[in-house]
Amino acid sequence: MDWLLVPVTQLIDFITNGIYDFTIESFQFLMLKITLFTIDTVIFFISLAWDLMKVILNQVGITNALSSAWSYLDSGMLSTLTFFGIPDLINIITTAFLTKFLFKFIPFIGK
């Protein structure tokens, strides 16, 4: 009669504890996969936005316009602005503005 009691107790144990444990582990696995997918998607869209920004900067010609504007300045003013890092500042601000603009089109980032 013991051979009949063992499967019944195992079935009752699975119903009382096993289903709960299986459900918890399944949801943990699902949440892990969703999180990894979200991170991979965001990384993909950030690299896509960076590539688009480089193309926009080259096609619009902002860098060429800035270079020609710098060439019109006299040498004293140019050396002073270069000493304070104004060309780098303009480059950083322009890049940040375009990056912020492109991030608006990325899901999960640009709200």
Secondary structure, 3 states (H helix, E strand, C coil): CHHHHHHHHHHHHHHHHHHHHHHHHHHHHHHHHHHHHHHHHHHHHHHHHHHHHHHHHHHHCHHHHHHHHHHCCCHHHHHHHHHCCHHHHHHHHHHHHHHHHHHCCCCCCCC
